[in-house]
C-alpha cells in the first residue's frame, strides 16, 4: 500500500477495501482500519494521477504539431 505500487495495483486494493466496507459485516475496529487504508490509498492514487497529468501536459507542450 505504498506509492511504490503502481496506480493499477493501488486502485485494485482500494476497490477491495471499498467492497469490504460495503459488506457491512465487519467489526467496527476493522472498518476503521480499512477506512484509514482507503483514505491513504485514495491520496496516493490522486498524487499518481497528478504526476501523470503533469507528464502528459509537459509532453503535449513539446509536441511540434500542437500549436
Residue pairs with C-beta under 8 A, 6 or more apart in sequence:
1 10
1 13
1 37
1 40
1 41
1 44
2 44
3 44
3 47
3 48
5 13
5 44
7 45
7 48
7 49
7 52
10 41
10 44
10 45
10 48
11 45
13 37
13 41
14 38
14 41
14 42
14 45
17 34
17 37
17 38
17 41
18 38
20 26
20 34
21 31
21 34
21 35
21 38
26 34
60 66
